[in-house]
Amino acid sequence: MLKPKQEYTGVFKKISDYFEFAKHKTNYRTEILAGVSTFLALSYIFVVNPSILGEGGFNKSAVLFATVITCFLATFIMGVWAKKPFAVAPGMEMNAYVAFFVILALGFTWQQALGAVFWSGVIFMILTLTNVRTKIINAIPDKMKSGLALCVGVFLMLIALRLAGVLVYSGVRIDGLGILFSPLAYVLYFGLALTLILRKFKIPGAVLISIILSTVFAYILGLGGTASPVKFSTEMFSAIFQFDLGVIFNVKMISVILVLFLIDFYGSIAKFIGLTRGTTIVNKDGTMPQMKEALSVDGAGTMVGASLGTSSMVAYVESAVGIKEGGRTGFTAVVISILMLAMLFLTPLISLVPVIATTGALFWVGIALFPSREELKTYTKLDIVTVLIMIGAVIWTFSIDRALLFGFSIFILGLLFTKRFREINPFMVISTVLLAIGWILSIIVQ
């Protein structure tokens, strides 16, 4: 039962008024539970990011420091300034690209790689501050926004199935089914069933409880956290301002910068739209208040991260866990940011929570993002074909930006074929071209 706005007094009332608890029909308990749930769902990044970038020659302690500080700053500002319940952290698709491709395959140094990350953030910010990005988002038809929500949901489900070994991917390409009955898969099934049961009985903190009990179950099956903690030392400061900004003049690096920019730019568009659809976070017409602020935090976070020593920062898809738990305001992000800052000292503790323990909750959130039956009934044949192709693209390429490319392309071709020329938005056409260029460049540089 929600606590009425008027019962809060003093500083608690000022905070609730600032974050508009009454408007979003939320309270402190709900926002805190949502923040903790999201944090647990993404906390693996503080262990995984140093490990992945370490393969490319980064100092792991420096990466941990950069990750924690940038995550804290970006997520805190996302909450206090943009007033959105999104967590901001290094994108897994980007850190692997930087370490294994830009550095190990192309031969660039980690300093040059950070320079490329920084410049991708600069491009990101230019398009955001000039309102081009907002226009691109508003150009996406309502039905396709619904389809994006579904694609984000499928992506979350794929992450869960991949982590559990149920689906096998070679890089970003699916190889087929893995092992359906294994300790990893059992933790997924246990977490999903537990989440469904707890949600059925409307038990507060269902997702958080699911993650905690799934952690216990994982330990029983011998799947406890095994990651070695990164030590607190002066090495943490060794990557600050070590980026090489001169890479902007390297022709070979231009394609890398564009790929990093495009993945971040359009991937975050899909997340902002997909995760907030059908909630009080957006207006009735589907637009998001303070969109420019939220987008600015995303882009600026990438620039700050590169300055401190980590790869591109993105609005995290795991934010869906907290949003489905009821988090609707920036206070959720503030809670997440405080827990992130504590990771500078508590990394050994969070490493006790294995990532497999979050898979059940992630899978459930993915299901919850699917459109309702009533909404599906309003889809035209073109809408249905477009969304099905987008889902196929997500499954086949393990990428949301590829889904956007195929979705936009099919939708535009459908409008041309049915002679609905006036419905073709130039910003959608431009987006399709940019996404296609990014895809081609990613293939060429490989």
C-alpha positions as CSV (number, residue, x, y, z in Angstrom):
1,M,0.0,0.0,0.0
2,L,1.5,3.3,-1.0
3,K,2.2,5.9,1.6
4,P,0.2,9.1,0.8
5,K,2.3,12.1,-0.1
6,Q,1.0,14.3,2.8
7,E,2.3,11.8,5.4
8,Y,5.9,12.7,4.6
9,T,7.4,15.6,6.6
10,G,10.6,17.6,6.6
11,V,13.4,16.5,4.3
12,F,11.5,13.4,3.3
13,K,8.7,15.5,2.0
14,K,11.0,17.7,0.0
15,I,12.7,14.7,-1.6
16,S,9.4,13.0,-2.5
17,D,8.1,16.3,-3.9
18,Y,11.2,16.8,-6.0
19,F,11.1,13.4,-7.5
20,E,7.3,13.6,-7.8
21,F,6.4,10.4,-5.9
22,A,2.7,11.3,-5.9
23,K,2.6,11.7,-9.7
24,H,4.2,8.4,-10.3
25,K,2.2,6.7,-7.5
26,T,5.4,5.4,-5.8
27,N,7.1,5.6,-2.4
28,Y,10.4,5.3,-0.7
29,R,10.1,1.5,-0.1
30,T,9.3,0.8,-3.7
31,E,12.0,3.1,-5.1
32,I,14.7,1.6,-2.8
33,L,13.7,-2.0,-3.6
34,A,13.8,-1.1,-7.3
35,G,17.2,0.5,-6.9
36,V,18.7,-2.4,-5.0
37,S,17.2,-4.9,-7.5
38,T,18.7,-3.1,-10.5
39,F,22.0,-2.8,-8.8
40,L,22.2,-6.6,-8.1
41,A,21.2,-7.3,-11.7
42,L,24.1,-5.2,-13.1
43,S,26.6,-5.6,-10.3
44,Y,28.5,-8.2,-12.3
45,I,29.9,-5.3,-14.5
46,F,32.3,-4.3,-11.7
47,V,33.9,-7.7,-11.8
48,V,33.5,-8.4,-15.6
49,N,34.6,-5.0,-17.0
50,P,38.1,-5.0,-15.4
51,S,38.5,-8.6,-16.6
52,I,37.5,-7.9,-20.2
53,L,39.5,-4.7,-20.6
54,G,42.4,-6.3,-18.8
55,E,42.7,-8.6,-21.8
56,G,43.5,-5.6,-23.9
57,G,46.3,-4.4,-21.7
58,F,44.3,-2.1,-19.3
59,N,45.3,-2.1,-15.6
60,K,42.4,-3.9,-13.9
61,S,42.6,-1.7,-10.8
62,A,42.5,1.4,-13.0
63,V,39.5,0.0,-14.8
64,L,37.7,-0.7,-11.6
65,F,38.3,2.8,-10.3
66,A,37.1,4.3,-13.6
67,T,34.1,2.0,-13.7
68,V,32.9,2.8,-10.2
69,I,33.4,6.6,-10.3
70,T,31.9,7.0,-13.8
71,C,28.9,4.7,-13.0
72,F,28.3,6.7,-9.8
73,L,28.5,10.1,-11.3
74,A,26.5,9.3,-14.4
75,T,23.8,7.3,-12.6
76,F,23.5,9.9,-9.8
77,I,23.1,12.7,-12.3
78,M,20.6,10.6,-14.3
79,G,18.5,10.5,-11.1
80,V,18.9,14.0,-9.8
81,W,19.0,16.0,-13.0
82,A,17.2,13.8,-15.6
83,K,15.0,12.3,-12.9
84,K,14.9,8.9,-14.6
85,P,15.3,5.4,-13.0
86,F,18.1,4.4,-15.3
87,A,21.5,3.0,-14.3
88,V,24.5,4.0,-16.5
89,A,27.4,1.6,-16.8
90,P,30.0,0.4,-19.4
91,G,28.3,-1.5,-22.2
92,M,29.3,-5.1,-22.5
93,E,29.1,-5.0,-26.3
94,M,31.6,-2.1,-26.3
95,N,34.2,-3.3,-23.8
96,A,34.6,-6.6,-25.7
97,Y,34.8,-4.7,-29.0
98,V,37.5,-2.4,-27.6
99,A,39.6,-5.2,-25.9
100,F,39.4,-8.0,-28.4
101,F,39.0,-6.1,-31.7
102,V,40.3,-2.6,-31.5
103,I,43.3,-3.5,-29.4
104,L,44.1,-7.2,-30.0
105,A,43.0,-7.5,-33.6
106,L,43.7,-4.0,-35.0
107,G,46.8,-3.5,-32.9
108,F,45.9,-0.1,-31.3
109,T,47.1,0.7,-27.7
110,W,44.6,1.0,-24.9
111,Q,45.4,4.7,-24.8
112,Q,44.4,5.0,-28.4
113,A,41.3,2.9,-27.8
114,L,40.2,5.3,-25.0
115,G,40.7,8.2,-27.4
116,A,38.3,6.6,-29.9
117,V,35.8,6.1,-27.1
118,F,36.1,9.7,-26.1
119,W,35.5,11.0,-29.6
120,S,32.4,8.7,-30.0
121,G,31.1,10.4,-26.9
122,V,31.7,13.9,-28.5
123,I,29.7,13.0,-31.6
124,F,27.0,11.6,-29.3
125,M,26.8,14.9,-27.3
126,I,26.8,17.1,-30.4
127,L,23.7,15.3,-31.8
128,T,22.0,15.3,-28.4
129,L,22.6,19.0,-27.7
130,T,21.4,20.0,-31.1
131,N,18.1,18.1,-30.6
132,V,18.8,15.9,-33.6
133,R,18.6,12.8,-31.4
134,T,15.2,13.8,-29.9
135,K,13.9,14.3,-33.4
136,I,15.1,10.8,-34.4
137,I,13.3,9.3,-31.4
138,N,10.1,11.2,-32.1
139,A,10.2,10.1,-35.7
140,I,9.8,6.4,-34.7
141,P,6.1,5.4,-35.2
142,D,4.1,4.4,-32.1
143,K,3.7,0.8,-33.2
144,M,7.4,0.5,-33.8
145,K,8.1,1.9,-30.3
146,S,6.0,-1.0,-29.0
147,G,8.1,-3.3,-31.2
148,L,11.3,-1.9,-29.7
149,A,10.0,-2.7,-26.2
150,L,9.4,-6.3,-27.4
151,C,12.9,-6.5,-28.9
152,V,14.4,-5.2,-25.7
153,G,12.4,-7.9,-23.9
154,V,13.7,-10.6,-26.3
155,F,17.2,-9.3,-25.8
156,L,16.9,-9.7,-22.0
157,M,15.6,-13.2,-22.4
158,L,18.5,-14.1,-24.7
159,I,21.0,-12.7,-22.2
160,A,19.5,-15.0,-19.6
161,L,19.4,-18.0,-21.8
162,R,23.0,-17.4,-23.0
163,L,24.3,-17.0,-19.4
164,A,22.5,-20.2,-18.5
165,G,24.0,-22.1,-21.4
166,V,20.6,-22.9,-22.9
167,L,21.5,-21.0,-26.1
168,V,25.0,-21.1,-27.5
169,Y,26.4,-18.1,-29.4
170,S,29.7,-17.8,-31.2
171,G,30.5,-14.1,-30.8
172,V,27.2,-12.5,-31.8
173,R,26.0,-15.3,-34.0
174,I,23.7,-18.0,-32.6
175,D,25.0,-21.6,-32.9
176,G,22.0,-23.4,-31.5
177,L,20.7,-25.0,-28.4
178,G,23.0,-25.7,-25.5
179,I,22.3,-27.8,-22.5
180,L,18.7,-27.6,-21.3
181,F,19.4,-29.5,-18.1
182,S,22.5,-28.4,-16.2
183,P,23.2,-26.6,-12.9
184,L,23.3,-23.2,-14.7
185,A,19.9,-23.9,-16.4
186,Y,18.4,-25.0,-13.1
187,V,19.3,-21.7,-11.5
188,L,17.6,-19.9,-14.4
189,Y,14.4,-22.1,-14.1
190,F,14.4,-21.7,-10.3
191,G,14.8,-17.9,-10.4
192,L,12.1,-17.5,-13.1
193,A,9.6,-19.8,-11.3
194,L,10.3,-18.0,-8.0
195,T,9.8,-14.5,-9.6
196,L,6.5,-15.6,-11.2
197,I,5.2,-17.0,-7.9
198,L,6.2,-14.0,-5.9
199,R,4.7,-11.6,-8.5
200,K,1.5,-13.7,-8.6
201,F,1.0,-13.1,-4.9
202,K,2.1,-9.5,-5.2
203,I,4.9,-9.8,-2.7
204,P,7.0,-6.6,-2.5
205,G,10.6,-7.0,-3.6
206,A,9.9,-10.0,-5.7
207,V,12.8,-9.5,-8.0
208,L,15.3,-8.8,-5.2
209,I,14.1,-11.8,-3.3
210,S,14.4,-14.0,-6.4
211,I,18.0,-12.8,-7.0
212,I,19.0,-13.4,-3.3
213,L,17.5,-16.9,-3.1
214,S,18.8,-17.8,-6.6
215,T,22.3,-16.9,-5.2
216,V,21.8,-19.3,-2.4
217,F,20.6,-22.0,-4.8
218,A,23.6,-21.4,-7.1
219,Y,26.0,-21.9,-4.2
220,I,24.2,-25.2,-3.3
221,L,24.8,-26.3,-6.9
222,G,28.5,-25.3,-6.7
223,L,28.1,-22.1,-8.8
224,G,29.2,-19.5,-6.3
225,G,31.2,-16.4,-7.2
226,T,34.8,-17.3,-8.1
227,A,36.0,-14.0,-9.4
228,S,39.1,-12.7,-7.7
229,P,38.6,-9.2,-6.2
230,V,40.6,-6.3,-7.6
231,K,42.8,-4.7,-5.0
232,F,42.5,-1.1,-3.8
233,S,45.8,0.6,-4.6
234,T,47.4,3.7,-6.2
235,E,47.3,1.8,-9.5
236,M,43.6,2.8,-9.7
237,F,44.6,6.3,-10.8
238,S,47.1,5.2,-13.5
239,A,44.7,5.6,-16.5
240,I,43.3,9.1,-15.7
241,F,43.6,11.3,-18.8
242,Q,45.8,8.8,-20.5
243,F,43.6,8.7,-23.6
244,D,45.2,9.5,-27.0
245,L,43.0,12.2,-28.7
246,G,45.2,12.2,-31.8
247,V,43.5,9.0,-33.0
248,I,40.9,11.3,-34.6
249,F,43.5,11.9,-37.4
250,N,44.0,8.1,-38.0
251,V,41.9,7.1,-41.0
252,K,41.8,3.5,-39.8
253,M,40.4,4.6,-36.4
254,I,37.6,6.7,-37.9
255,S,35.5,3.6,-38.6
256,V,36.1,2.4,-35.1
257,I,34.8,5.7,-33.7
258,L,31.7,5.6,-35.9
259,V,30.9,2.0,-34.9
260,L,31.2,2.8,-31.2
261,F,29.0,5.9,-31.7
262,L,26.3,4.1,-33.7
263,I,26.0,1.1,-31.3
264,D,25.7,3.5,-28.3
265,F,23.5,6.0,-30.0
266,Y,20.8,3.7,-31.4
267,G,21.1,1.1,-28.7
268,S,20.3,3.6,-26.0
269,I,17.4,5.0,-28.1
270,A,15.9,1.5,-28.1
271,K,16.4,1.1,-24.3
272,F,14.9,4.5,-23.4
273,I,11.8,3.8,-25.5
274,G,11.5,0.1,-24.8
275,L,11.9,0.2,-21.0
276,T,9.6,3.1,-20.3
277,R,6.7,2.3,-22.6
278,G,3.5,1.9,-20.7
279,T,4.8,3.5,-17.5
280,T,4.3,6.8,-15.9
281,I,7.8,7.7,-16.9
282,V,6.5,8.8,-20.3
283,N,3.6,11.0,-21.1
284,K,0.3,9.7,-22.5
285,D,1.5,10.5,-26.1
286,G,4.6,8.4,-25.6
287,T,7.1,11.2,-25.3
288,M,9.5,11.3,-22.4
289,P,9.9,14.4,-20.2
290,Q,13.4,15.6,-19.8
291,M,14.6,13.4,-22.7
292,K,17.4,15.7,-23.6
293,E,18.8,15.6,-20.1
294,A,18.7,11.8,-20.0
295,L,20.4,11.6,-23.4
296,S,23.1,14.1,-22.3
297,V,24.0,12.0,-19.3
298,D,24.5,9.0,-21.5
299,G,26.8,10.8,-23.9
300,A,28.7,12.8,-21.2
301,G,29.2,9.5,-19.3
302,T,31.1,8.0,-22.2
303,M,33.5,11.1,-22.3
304,V,34.1,11.0,-18.6
305,G,34.6,7.2,-18.6
306,A,37.2,7.5,-21.4
307,S,39.0,10.3,-19.4
308,L,39.2,8.0,-16.3
309,G,40.0,4.8,-18.1
310,T,37.0,2.7,-19.2
311,S,35.0,2.0,-22.4
312,S,31.7,3.5,-23.5
313,M,28.9,4.1,-21.0
314,V,25.3,3.2,-21.8
315,A,21.9,3.3,-20.2
316,Y,21.8,-0.3,-18.9
317,V,19.1,-2.7,-20.1
318,E,19.1,-4.2,-16.6
319,S,17.4,-1.0,-15.5
320,A,14.3,-2.9,-16.6
321,V,14.5,-5.0,-13.4
322,G,14.0,-2.0,-11.2
323,I,11.4,-0.5,-13.4
324,K,9.3,-3.7,-13.3
325,E,9.8,-3.7,-9.6
326,G,8.0,-0.4,-9.5
327,G,10.9,2.2,-9.8
328,R,9.5,5.2,-11.6
329,T,11.6,8.2,-10.5
330,G,15.2,9.4,-10.3
331,F,15.3,8.4,-6.7
332,T,15.7,4.8,-7.9
333,A,18.9,5.9,-9.8
334,V,20.2,7.7,-6.8
335,V,19.9,4.5,-4.7
336,I,21.7,2.6,-7.5
337,S,24.5,5.3,-7.6
338,I,25.1,5.1,-3.9
339,L,25.5,1.3,-4.1
340,M,27.8,1.7,-7.1
341,L,30.1,4.0,-5.2
342,A,30.3,1.5,-2.3
343,M,31.6,-1.0,-4.9
344,L,35.0,0.8,-4.7
345,F,35.4,-0.9,-1.3
346,L,32.9,-3.8,-1.5
347,T,33.8,-5.5,-4.7
348,P,34.8,-8.7,-2.8
349,L,31.2,-8.9,-1.4
350,I,29.4,-8.3,-4.7
351,S,31.5,-10.9,-6.4
352,L,29.7,-13.4,-4.1
353,V,26.6,-12.9,-6.2
354,P,27.1,-14.9,-9.4
355,V,25.6,-13.4,-12.5
356,I,23.7,-16.6,-13.1
357,A,21.6,-15.7,-10.1
358,T,20.1,-12.8,-12.0
359,T,19.0,-14.8,-15.0
360,G,15.5,-15.8,-13.8
361,A,14.7,-12.2,-13.0
362,L,16.0,-11.0,-16.3
363,F,14.0,-13.5,-18.2
364,W,10.8,-12.5,-16.4
365,V,11.4,-8.8,-17.1
366,G,11.9,-9.7,-20.8
367,I,8.4,-11.4,-20.8
368,A,6.9,-8.4,-19.0
369,L,8.0,-6.1,-21.8
370,F,5.9,-7.8,-24.4
371,P,2.9,-5.8,-25.7
372,S,-0.6,-6.6,-24.4
373,R,-3.1,-8.6,-26.4
374,E,-5.2,-5.4,-26.8
375,E,-2.2,-3.6,-28.2
376,L,-1.3,-6.4,-30.6
377,K,-4.8,-6.4,-32.0
378,T,-4.2,-2.8,-33.3
379,Y,-1.2,-3.9,-35.3
380,T,-1.4,-3.7,-39.1
381,K,0.2,-6.4,-41.4
382,L,3.1,-4.1,-41.9
383,D,3.5,-3.6,-38.2
384,I,3.5,-7.4,-37.6
385,V,6.0,-8.2,-40.3
386,T,8.3,-5.4,-39.1
387,V,8.3,-6.5,-35.5
388,L,8.8,-10.2,-36.4
389,I,11.8,-9.3,-38.5
390,M,13.2,-7.1,-35.7
391,I,12.8,-10.1,-33.3
392,G,14.6,-12.4,-35.7
393,A,17.4,-9.8,-36.0
394,V,17.8,-9.6,-32.3
395,I,18.0,-13.4,-32.0
396,W,20.3,-13.9,-35.0
397,T,22.8,-11.0,-34.3
398,F,22.4,-10.6,-30.5
399,S,22.2,-6.9,-31.2
400,I,19.4,-4.2,-30.7
401,D,20.9,-1.8,-33.2
402,R,20.7,-4.5,-36.0
403,A,17.1,-4.9,-35.1
404,L,16.6,-1.2,-35.6
405,L,18.3,-1.3,-39.0
406,F,16.1,-4.2,-40.3
407,G,13.0,-2.8,-38.7
408,F,13.4,0.7,-40.1
409,S,14.3,-0.7,-43.5
410,I,11.3,-3.0,-43.8
411,F,8.9,-0.3,-42.4
412,I,10.1,2.3,-45.0
413,L,9.9,-0.2,-47.8
414,G,6.4,-1.2,-46.7
415,L,5.3,2.5,-46.8
416,L,6.8,2.9,-50.3
417,F,5.1,-0.3,-51.5
418,T,1.7,0.8,-50.2
419,K,2.3,4.3,-51.5
420,R,2.1,6.0,-48.1
421,F,4.8,8.4,-49.0
422,R,3.7,11.1,-46.6
423,E,4.3,8.9,-43.6
424,I,8.0,8.5,-44.4
425,N,9.9,10.6,-41.9
426,P,13.2,11.9,-43.1
427,F,14.9,11.3,-39.7
428,M,13.9,7.7,-39.9
429,V,15.5,7.5,-43.4
430,I,18.7,9.2,-42.1
431,S,18.7,6.7,-39.1
432,T,18.5,3.8,-41.5
433,V,21.3,5.0,-43.6
434,L,23.6,5.6,-40.6
435,L,22.8,2.2,-39.1
436,A,23.6,0.6,-42.5
437,I,26.9,2.5,-42.7
438,G,27.7,1.3,-39.1
439,W,27.0,-2.3,-40.1
440,I,29.1,-2.1,-43.2
441,L,32.0,-0.4,-41.4
442,S,31.9,-3.1,-38.6
443,I,32.2,-5.8,-41.3
444,I,35.0,-4.0,-43.2
445,V,37.2,-3.4,-40.2
446,Q,36.8,-7.0,-39.2
